[in-house]
C-alpha cells in the first residue's frame, strides 16, 4: 500500500512536470538558427527604416511613411505605398525608361537626404529586373522628379551604390569598373577602359576600381568617397595582377569550373593600391602622388570640409608605422605628414578623421597610443616641431600640429556618433561603464567633460538627427530584447518608439549567467558566459561544451539580450549540455595590450585562458570533467583544433568550422598584423601551424568548411586532413559545397544539426 | 564451495582460450592492407623476373641470373649482378654517356629477346637520375654492347618505353611527344612539333602522341605498335583541344594550384583520335585515311605479318556497331571492311587480331556474338558475299571473308596465350571449367579439339616459350597461395619451380566459404563468398557487412587463394563481422547477357541481386538482420550509396568510396557504353542519379574520395553532399587529399582504419 502511494506521488510529480513542459515549448534548430524556418518568429521584432529627415523622425511601415515630431511625439502620415506606386506606374516620369518600372513592395529602403525638401530617394528596378534606377520621389507633388539609370557593364549588375546628397550624383561599380550616374539615362565610366593587346576591352579581373581594398581591413568598407560638397569623388584603384590566384572550383556547373580568386597569402606578393580623385565638373582624374604603392596600405580616406585637401592614414606592410598624410586635391601632390605613430607590435588605424562642424581647421583623430582607443583633437593651424614621444608599451608618436587628448581612461571609444554643434559636443559610443556595454556619451570639446545620453545599460546603436538635437536610440540589455527610443540630447528626455516583446515567452529558456575568472596572466579579469541545461539539477553531472572564438576584433559576451547567447548554445543547453564561453586575452573591447599579447604566436595565450575557463568548469560539481567538448568557427575553428591537439586529455570532442590551420595560408593584411611574415617569424608560424600537431589528436574532432571559402581557403582544412593521414590520426570531415566562410540560409540549420549530432554521438 | 569450483573451471577455460589466442596471432591492418608495414610478409612469396630466353627459362635472383633447361630442369648461372655492374661501372661502353651510369640493384627488370644471342636488354639511368638508357648487355662478352639514350623533353622524363626486338629500336614518349631512339645518343621526335602563333613550340597539352587513347577502354593499354619486322611504328594521335577541363586542384603547393585534366563527360564533346604510321627508314608519316574522327573509336590496332596491312576495329560513339577495317600501310588508304557486328545494346571489342604463325593469311578474331567471347578463324584469302546474319540477343554480324568458329559453349575465352606451331595449336585461357577459374587449353586450329594444359584448378597466368613447347605456369587455388611450374605443352609434364608457403600460418584465419544463390531473375546462379568471424559460434548473432563492387569487367569471387577474399574482409571477420559478397548480374566472366541486362539503367538489376544476397544472409540464424552494413569502392561506391538510399530499411551503415553519383559526370567511353548519353537516355540517367534519392538517407553513410580522383571526379561526391544538405539528410564524409581514384601506399591502411572505425562506431 505504501509503495502504491509513492508510485502515485511520483506519477503526479511527473505529470506536473509534463504539464509544465507542455505549457512551455522546446526549441528546434529552426527556431534558433538564422536561416531556420521559424527563426524570424523567435527573434525580437524590429522597426525597419526608422531614420532622420533633418530633425524629423521618419517611421515607415508596410503601407505608409509616418513623420514624428520628436519634440511632442506627434505622428502624421507623409505618404503611402499606394501613392508612390501610382507615381511609379502611372505618373509622369522625367523620361520614359527602356522597360516599365517595378512598383515597390515596402518603404523600408529609402532615404530623406534634405531637411528642406519633400524628397525620398530610393532604388527602383525595371519590371524585367535588368535595369536599376535611383529615383527621387517628391511626396508633396506625389511625383518621381528625378530618375538615374545605373548601367550594367557587360551584364554585371550595379553594386556599391554611393549616393551623394550634396550633388545628387550617384557613384557605383559594375564588374570591376567605376561609374558616376549624372542625369537620366547617362552614366560616365570613371576609370579608363583598359585596352588589351588585341585592341579589345581588357576583361582581366586584375584591376578593380571603386571597391573596398586591403581585404576590408583597417575599417575599409567601401571604395568611393564623395567630397563634402560633391564636386569630387575619391576612389580606390587596386591592381591585383601580381597576386596569386587561389583556384576555387564551382561544382554546380555541368562540369565543374574554375573560379580563380586573387588571394595574397602571408609573405607573398600583395596587391598595389592607389587613390584617384575624379573631378565631377571636368571629368579629369588625378592620382595622389603617394609614391611606390608596393607593400603599403592606404587607409581611412578623409576630405577636408572645403574639399581642397584629402587625408590618408598610410601604413607600411609591417603595419608598425602609420602616418597621417595630407594631399592637395587638385594636383594630387603630397603636402605633409601631420602625425605618425609606431609600435613594436602593430598600429591599427580604424577610423577616418572627423572635422569639427563649427571649425574646419580642427579634426578628431582616434588612436590607441595610450593603450585604449581615444579621441585627439588636432588643430591644423597650430604647427609644431615634431618631437618623438613615447606611447604605451614601447610605441612612439610624432605630432606636427597641436594635439589635445579629449578622452582618456581604461575604457575605449568605439565610434563617433556625431556632433551637437550648438553645445560644442561630440557624441560617442564607449565602453566606459563596462567592457560588455556600449553607451552613448556627449563629450564637450572645449573642456572634455562627459555626460551620458540615453540609459547606462546594455548595447546602444544610435542615429543622430541633422542638428544633433535628437537621437534614435536602439538598445538591448540582457533583459531587454530590443528598445527604440527618441532621445533629446540636451535634456536626455526619452520617448519610446518601440519595445519588442520577449520572443521566447512560450519556450523553456535555459538560464544564462555571466561572471569573471582570472586570466592565465594571473591578473586580468576575463568574462565568461554559462548557459545551464533547462530543468537544471545541481546534483546531476552534465557534459559541457566550450564555444570559442578567441580572435581579435570580436567579443562573444556582452550586455545584449541574454548576454549574446547564441541560438545553438541555447539549443544545446536544452539538450542537456552546460554551454560555456570565455573571452580570452586577444579579444575585443579591452584595450591594446589585452589584444596584442598574442603577437607573433597566435593561439598560445588565448589557449591558456581557455584552459583557465575549463579549470573553472571542472570546479563546478555539476560538470562532468570527462565529458568536455569544444566548438568554434574561423578563428574559433583554429582555437578548437588547437585545443584538441594541444590539450588532448582535456577535450573529448571538438567541432572546428572554417578553421585557420596554418597562418601561412591566411591573407597578408590580417595575418601579418598579428603574425608578421613566414620569412620574418618562422618559429611563430611553425608553433601555430596545426599540421605540426596533427599527430596529437586523441579525441573526436570534426572539421567543417565551406567548399568555396574565400577567407580561410580550403587548403587549410585539406592540408590538415593530409597531415592527420600522414601521422595516422583520424579526424572527421564535412563540407558545404558552394558555401563561403560562413554557412548561410537553410544550410546553417543543416550545419547545426550536423554539429549537434556529432556531440550527441561522441559526447554522450 | 561449489561456486568456487565453478569459478576455477571458468578461469581454466579462459586461460586455455588465451593460450590458443597466443599461439595464433591476430591480424592488424598493416598485415592485410597493401601499403601496410607488414603486408609483404603476409603475402605469398613470389619469384620475380622469371621469363623465356627462346625455350630456356630465365630465373633471376638478387645476385645472379640462372638459366633452366625445361627438359631436364638443370640450372646454370648465366651471369651475376657483380659482372654486369662491373661492365656498367668499369667496362668499355659503346660511347661515353653525359653522366656516369648507375649500377643495377637487381636483375628482375630485364628481357632476353633473342634466343640466338647472349644478350640481356635492360633500362639504365645516369647517376644523377636525369638520363635514361636502354642497354644491351652481352653476358658472354661481359660487356655493354649497345646503349640508347632516351631524351628528356622540356624536363619531362621518358615514359611508355616500347622496345622492338625485331629492329632493336625503342619508341617512347616524353611529355605529349613521341620519340624513337635510334643509336647512341640520338632520338628522333616522331610527331611534328606544333608551332604556336608566336613562333614558339606549342606547349599546349591538348595533342598527345604515342599514348593510350579512349581512356584505356576497348583493351587499349598503349599508344605505340611496332610492325612485326620493326620497319614501321604505328601510333595514336589524340587531339583533346575540344575536350573540357576538369579543374583538379593540387593543395600541396605553397598556394594551391590548378591541375586541369581533360575529361570528356557523358554526352559532351569527346576527343579525336587518328592513327599514324612512322616509316623508320625514311622518317615519313602517313595517317590512316579513316575519315572524320569525330565521335569514333579506333581500337585494337593489328599488323599483318608482312607489314603491308594494318587493321583496326572501328566503333561508332554509340558503341553498337563495330567494323574490322583493313588499311594499306604505305599509303594509309582504307582498303575494305573485313567484318562487322552490331548489337542493340553494345559491342565491345577488346582484343586485336592474332595471325596464325604458320599461315599469314589467317587470323583469329575474338567476338561475343554468340553470347560468350569465343575464337573465330578468318581466312583473308576466301572472300565472301557479306550477308547480314543474326547474332545472340538481337545482334547481327556480316563477314566479308570465310570465318570458322573455333570455340563455343557457355563459357568464355579470356585471352590467347600463344601457339604451338608444330602441333597447330592455339593456347588460350578460359572459364570452361568454372566461371571462377582461368585454365589453360590447347585448341587444335584444324579440328577445334581442346585439351587442358597444366592442372584443372584455380587461376592460371602463363608465359609461353618461343616455340610454344613450354609454359611458365603461375597459378593459385583457394588452397594454394602461389605455385610456379614449368609445363611441357605437348605432354603436360610439369616441373615445379616455386611453391609459396602459407603466409598466414601463424595467424588465426577466419573461415572462407563460397556458394551460389539464385539471382533476382529467378534463374541465374550467382556466386557468393562468406567469411565467418574467427572462433565462430553458430549460436551467436553477428553483424554482417556486404562488400560490393557489382560493375562490369570485375569479379570479386574467384578460385584464387581464399577465393579472392580481401584483406579488409579477413580483418573484419576477425573483428566479429560476417563478411559477405555476391557477384551480381552485370559482373564479369558470365557472358554478355549476364553483363548487359543492366543496360541504360545501371544499378537496378545489380541491386536486386544484392538484395537476394541480403535475404540469404538474413536467413542465416547467426546473422543479426538489424545490423547489416555495406561497403564498396568506385562502381561499388555507387552500389553502396544506391543500396543505402533505395533500401534504407535494410542497411544500417554504409561506406562508399570514390563513388559514381550521377553518370552524367562520368566519362564518355565507359559511361555511354552502358548508359548511352544523357540526351538519348534521360530517364535512365535520372533513375540512376543518386542525387535524386539523397533525401532517402536513413542509416549512417560515409562517402570517402580521393581529393584528385581523375576517374570518378570529386564532383560526384560533392554534388551528393550538396544534394543531401538541400534535402536535410546527413551523410558523413572523408577525403584523401592528393590521392586519385584508389588510395595507395600507407594511406590505404589509414583508409581501412577509417572505414573500420565507422562500422565499429555505428554497426556495433
Interface residues (C-beta under 8 A of the other chain):
Chain A: X244 X245 X246 X247 X249 X251 X252 X254 X255 X256 X257 X258 X260 X263 X265 X268 X664 X665 X707 X713 X714 X715 X718 X719 X721 X722 X725 X726 X728 X730 X732 X733 X734 X735 X736 X737 X738 X746 X747 X750 X753 X754 X757 X761
Chain B: X244 X245 X246 X247 X249 X251 X252 X254 X255 X256 X257 X258 X260 X263 X265 X268 X664 X665 X707 X713 X714 X715 X718 X719 X721 X722 X725 X726 X728 X730 X732 X733 X734 X735 X736 X737 X738 X746 X747 X750 X753 X754 X757 X761
